[in-house]
Amino acid sequence: MSHVLIAFLLTFGPSIQTKLSTPESGETQIQTVHEREADLRKWVAGYGESFGGINYVYGGKTSKGFDCSGFTKYIFSTYGIELSGHSGTQATEGRKIPLTEAKRGDLIFFGRNGKISHVGIVCSNTADGIVAVHSSCSKGIMTQNVSESSYWRPKMLFACDIISKHLKDDDNTLLAL
């Protein structure tokens, strides 16, 4: 519960800095927008990975079972970021970026001939490839190196930065108040 509260505060806090009191020391720390973004990216991907092993359910949107877009919608909504329940629409809800620029917490989209058929959350993007957590029809929620998968690699289309856009939109709302 405390992680959700901290994520909420980091997401919806002041636009430039956020003051956080640490319960252990009572000290106040200043957190910048970049630090807020880094934390949110870490939490989104990590929370997604914690669902490993849950079954795939067509149209599923709860922890009893997810389809791919229901899973991403559920994970992001935990941190106050609302997404549609369809992978094709989710691809339009952030800033489209090339796979080479994908970062932890970004969405990754798959399909053929430009038509999106699947979505996951990037956990890492290194020289070894893109590791993503997603809900696959055959194995449910799983984390895998999709760049090394003979099934997923040819279907990789692009990534989408939802988190930076959300923080920017949130900052603009706060500045307008």
N, C-alpha and C positions, 0 to 999 in steps of 0.2 A: 504494500500500500504506500509506503514512504517513497518508493521509486516513482510511482504515478504522480504523487504530489510534487515531488521535485521536478519531474518532467513538465508538469503543468506550469509550475512557477518559472522554469527556464524558458518555456515556450511563450508564455504570455506576459513575461516580465517587461520592464522598461526597455526601450529600444537600444540604448547604447550600453548600459551596464546594469547588472543586477546585483544587489547586495544579498548575500546569503549568510546566515548564522549557522555555524557548525555546532551541533549539539555536544560533540565531544569536548571542544575547547571553549565554546562560547564566542570565539573570534568571528568577526565579520570579514567576509571575503568579497571582492568585486569580481564579477564575471562578465566578460565582454560578449558581444554577439557571436564572435567566432568560437568562443569557448562553449556558448550555449548550443551552437550548431554541432560542434564536435561531440558534445554529450548526447544530444538528441540522436545523431547518427549512430552512435555506439549503442544506445538503449533500444532503438528501433530494431536494428539487426540482431542484437543479443536476445531481445524478447522474442523475436521471430524464431530464432534457433531453439529457444526453450520449448517450443511446441513439437519438436522432432518426434516422429512416430505416430502422431494423430492421423487417423484415416482420412482419405479423400472422400468427400461426399459431394456429388453433383449439386450445385446450388447452395452448398453448405457455407454458413456464415458464423458458426459458433464453434467453441472448443470441442463439441461432440463430433465435428467433422467439417472440413473446409474444401471448397474448390479454390482455384488459384487466386481469383480476384476477391473472393470472400475472405481469404486469409490476409491478403495485403490490406484490405479495407479494415479488418478487425485490428490488426497490429497498429496501423497508423492512427486509428480512432482512439486507441488507448492513450495516445500522446496529443490528443486534441486536433489531429489533422484528419479532416473528413474527405474521403475518396468515394467515388461512385462504386457500384458493385460489379462493374464490367471492365475487363482488361482493356478493351479498345478505348473506352472513355477515360480510364485512368491514364492512358498514354498522353492525353491532352491536358491533364490537370497539373502539369509541372513544366519544367524547362527541358526540352529534348536535348540530349547530349550524346556524343559518340561513345561507344563502348570503352575506348581507350581513356576516357575522362571519368568513367563511372567510379563513384566512391561508396564506401560503406553507408548503407541506409538509402541509397538510390534504388529506384525500381528498374528492373531489366525486363525487356519485352522480347517475345519469341513469336515466330510465325513463318509464313511463306508468302512470297510475292507481295510483300508489304502489308499483308493482312495479319493482324495480331490475333494470336490464339492462346497465349499463355503469358503470365507475369510472375516475377519473383522479386526478392529483396536481396541486393548485393551485400555480402558479408565482407568481402575483400576483393581487391583487384591488384594483382601483382604480376611479376614476370611469369609466374607459374599459371596464371589464368584468373578468370573470374569465378569466385566461389559465391553461390547464392543459396538462399533458403526459399523453398517453394513447395506448393502442394501438387504433387504429381499424381496422375490417375492410378499409376501402378503401385506406388510406395507411400502415398500420403505425404505428410510434411517431412521434408528431408533437406539436408545441407549437402551440396556437392559442387565440385569444380565443373561447371557447365562448359567451360572452354575445352575440357578434356573428354567430354561426353560425345560419343559418335552420334547420339540421338539429338542432343540439344545444341551442340556447336553449329551445325548448319542452319539452325532455326533462329539463332541470335540476331536480333534486328538493331536495337539501340537501347539506351538507358534514359531515364527521366529523373531529374532532380526535383523532388517534391519538397524536401526539407528547406533548402535555401529560399525557394519561392514562398513557402509558408511563413518563414521568419521575416522575409522582406514585406510580405503583405501584412503581417501582424505589426511590424514596425511602422508601416505607413498608416495603419489604423490608429495606433497609439499617438503618432505625431499629429494626426488630424483632430484629436480630442481636445 
